[in-house]
Amino acid sequence: MKILKYIGITLLISGALFAAAYFIKTNDKSAIVYETKTVITTSIENKTVITGKVIPEDEVEIKPQIQGIIDALFVEEGDKVNTGDLLAKIKVVPNEQTLNSAEGRVKSAKIILTNSETEFTRNKKLFSKGIISEQEYSSIELQYNQSQQNLKNAESDLQIIKLGSSDGSSVTNTNVRATVTGTVLEIPVKKGDQVIQANTFNPGTTIATIADLNVMIFEGQVDEGEVSKLKKDMNLEVNLAAIENKIYQAKLKFIAPKGVEQGGAVQFKIEAEVIIDNEFFVRAGYSANASIITAKRENVNALSEAVIQYNKETKMPFVEIETGDQEFEIREVELGLADGINVEVVSGISEKDKVKIWSITKPNKINKWEK
């Protein structure tokens, strides 16, 4: 009986140990069932997005050729003008010192001419009587003619100072005309404003700014980390904030050789020629974004970047490949181009391999009473 008792106790203990081991093993399994995915064939491209604005390629500032006061303006901002069109008229207000100097030169020229005329008349009579030589007479006649011309020049200068032009001149300095064909972008002056011409010490007053809005460029700033990827004649796609659902094609024409520090980062200026059509009126200064494809791979094997893991020590990328039911093995992979969503897989796995989607958050255990 004792033997049977011992056998029963032994069986009872063994059953309890087996149940405990089974319970531990069962609860040790993860509650998550990991899903898998395979590589896909797709195209991957890297894009650099640049913020900036569209501006005319050439803006011409029209300045007066004489100082004075704006007497009349004949155009408004937004008007289209052709070369030679009248923009404004200036009323001349001569400088008092310059005017006095010009009047003094006229008086001096008259005095010299009167003296030369008297001398010429006297020598002409002497020459007719054969008293003086022809050479001496020619010299006196030349001085007389020069005195006449000097008076005309002095009078002409005085008239220009007073009126802005001289008699017989085809160009009137008081009339400000367009030097190029385009659209008037800005008129920073108004009637009654005083203006001055350009000189050595002053750039002069701008009467109007004219530009051809059919020839626009995109101007933006590129970070130093991206500028090395850019090359001239690369294609850009330009989106304007003011015109939705419209993409303008552009071609990169200029990359600044020198950067400018802005907000702690070095920025490089770029310019791209934008192809403008007649569908919308593009105004100068519209803010814009330009995207440039800096690298592209077509029809390559790729995986979602979410399934890629990295070794903490070697920093090498790897994935987990399914070998059985919820059983996985680690396999290193060689990666190529990435676009933030997918990444090119150069080598390491095949098209049939099932890759573990590891980035799954385990569900929180909820108390049965907290419902």
Secondary structure, 3 states (H helix, E strand, C coil): CHHHHHHHHHHHHHHHHHHHHHHHHHHHCCCCCCCEECCEEEEEEEEEEEEEEEEECCEEEECCCCCEEEEEECCCCCCEECCCCEEEEEEECCCHHHHHHHHHHHHHHHHHHHHHHHHHHHHHHHHHCCCCCHHHHHHHHHHHHHHHHHHHHHHHHHHHHHHCCCCCCCCCCCEEECCCCEEEEECCCCCCCEECCCCCCCCCCCCEEEECCCCEEEEEEEEHHHHCCCCCCCEEEEEECCEEEEEEEEEEEEECCCCEEECCEEEEEEEEEECCCCCCCCCCCCEEEEEEEEEEEEEEEEEEHHHCEECCCCCCEEEEEEEECCEEEEEECEEEEECCCEEEEEECCCCCCCEECCCCCCCCCCCCCCC
